[in-house]
């Protein structure tokens, strides 16, 4: 168990650092975002990274003391908060959004970070011995995937707002 415990603690340290780095990136991106939606989105993602970090730190302390993976009550909202924020903001802002190249780059970097987090947590879920640990990493990987999808939607929106509205609204051409 000692070897398995050290692997688990090492994986948790990696996860904690990933969440810290993600929060720092999102806060920096929030400050440099050129629009309200970007600032709110990056701020919300920073807060979610902090929630993940806190959960990982709590699990780390429990494993250090009890030597076993704890049952967790981690129930993320599956991106609902982000999707609601995004829907409200795009409705208010409409197609009048101009994105700087730096904002597009920040979103692409964020998408890459979320994909890497997803891959890492998904691989951890496949490599663990305990059901509680597997379930936890599955839930967290799902949350990272939702972050990616919201960021992708935001990227498409700021890159081509009018095209995004056409795609999302799915207008039909009716001959009469």
PyMOL commands that set and color helices and strands:
alter all, ss='L'
color gray80, all
select helices_A, chain A and resi 2-32+36-66+80-93+101-127+131-159+161-169
alter helices_A, ss='H'
color red, helices_A
deselect
rebuild
show_as cartoon
